[in-house]
């Protein structure tokens, strides 16, 4: 198991290196000079523009900049704006603040949105999927299946504003979405503020998990070992949960890991729809503002999350299915 | 959501999020600041035009600010903004959304007062009056009030004022206004920096012959030429006071020492800002800020769709809501303006910006060809791209309707009357000039509204007989692109806004031929002896009304005799607020609601 994890970790580091290099060099393929954004027209002399470029660290060859950036992550760096301790992701071009500080400021929103949404869509998705599989062919199954199909074709940019208009603005049934309160300080306000984003996010994801869990459960229920368990006289719940459900988890865990990693990287549309301040929105703003350090920071963080959750998924495989470990 | 890049004044090369501002309403209260809530009336009316703005004496500069009728102190105002401020250091503040916040936390030597009758007066803010000028107009003297403090309780002295202006020359100051530095150095462009290249940080100071502080309360500016606009210039946030003792140079941008009625209690960059009372602010020293609310909770990242929806819902904390910068979103705009329940919660007026198409005088040398461009330009197609009639109002002047002396009926090419353009007249002129098929190189930027307008412009010009070669650049490099003198482009949009209520911040930067250089804002490359001479003459006129009339006359000369640019429309702004916000009026000087006067209605009865 340890060797397995080490091997996967090394692979993850390699992937992160590739992603960081691609992001860095692609950024400079865009014909934009970030120094101009930090220098009002008619205010800066050419010498000053050069100073701004130096302060931003963009006055060197691109490979040198990349090397210094990577060194900074492990050893820290010194900027004209001050020392940046490891792991240093640089200073924002936009407001000269440390990138890591901004990411850490946005992270609670992303974590709250992701975990809360995941709890809702896992409970609803798996529950409805199991129900539909257990009642296969019935009206309930057909209703759940067709509803899932409709909901899975929904988009957050449509469902979000609709839910806001109906549930918040017109009827006042739900509170105004907000990420102003922290879970540790005002848990009730935190819960109220994120309730609607969770529900909307979960509505989209629930449909996928319902459809997937139904399909895999039905497949598992037809497997030989399940039939054998039934033939041995085991109770229906034991057969369902101990044999069929466990076997159906591997594809669900796979998708869940990917979804979770992506959501930790930022749910951009959800954040914009509900005026939340998470990593997704930060990434988009960084692109439009030509803010390379911020973009790099968010991209690396998002990639780290995806890679990390892939490792966790692989570890879960091993726990769920001993054959993975043997392999 | 779209972000539109405009230029404000002489030096702004930075983005201003004006998405909201571009899709605005054409109803409700007029500008001029006099219309309170509920006075909007049923009939649509154009905002009033200013006739003049006066300079206030010591009595007018004494606080507290005139009481707003029915105002109540206390409560918290929730402000829904889209773009967060990048800068809090006054010297780095120039764009509008940053100034809107700065007006609550920073103070300068002067400020523009808006009274209950809608009159504007430049008054002393930290200073006892709007300034005492010498006979020759070269020396301005300011005396600081007593009982003026920074937020930590340290008194504001002339040393802080000196430091404020000296640090404007420091290399790390790259975003703010440059008017006064240029006047002090008697230099154009960026040459002013040579006067104090390192700022005050290496022990260097401006000589007393330029800036003098003979005692703790006296500040004397010495200029080589009369600078009659100094009281106006001192009122903009970029010249607000900076504490010498607490100046942390670059880091000041994140944690400035404030001096206004509010201090920054908490700032989460990009997310929110909480302003609470500055206990060291003395209302009796402040003639412009009522500062009724106990706090402002400003949150960022609200699209105009979001802020409009919240304010339309008018529920919960949204009832105390307002936006300083977000206008109405295009989807809800018409509904809001039709429905009385929303209309009574709107304030509306002009922004400072005027859309115009600059014509390169170096490459389009035949006046008849330039006239043909002017006749062909379809103002309706252009304005539609920017939100239609609710986004702006046609104008034939480079001078905003907000400025004193504006002539609403001025229309030399008949474009306001016939905004679809006159392709036939344009073709006649081209034929007369033997220039049918004249090739025009046209550059615009990639924002949606600019692209849409470009299609209309190119179509109309081609219909008239031009050949148009379009190219586009990203918004953030747009003004650098058109600022290159030998850039090779013939026509390009420029949206210019005044920095204070004087056309002296419009005509000279756009049309002074002595300022033609890469990066300068004379995009038309107009270098006309009469224009240059008139600019010098008008700058020397002490009487504000006389100067305003002269600027308008010079603008007409440029439009009719030289056709260096074709004005299109004046941008408008409509601000909505919640039902528990009172005292909201449009401030022509700010181009948005006057945040200094608003209050939270405490008692609904």
Interface residues (C-beta under 8 A of the other chain):
Chain A: X31 X32 X33 X36 X37 X38 X39 X40 X41 X42 X43 X44 X45 X48 X51 X52 X80 X81 X94 X95 X96 X97 X102 X105 X106 X161 X164 X165 X168 X169 X170 X172 X175 X176 X180 X272 X275 X276 X277 X281 X282 X285 X288 X290
Chain B: X3 X7 X10 X11 X12 X13 X14 X15 X86 X87 X94 X171 X173 X174 X175 X176 X178 X189 X190 X193 X250 X251 X253 X254 X268 X269 X270 X271 X272 X299 X300 X301 X302 X303 X305 X306 X309 X310 X312 X313 X315 X316 X317 X318 X474 X476 X477 X479 X480 X483 X519 X520 X521
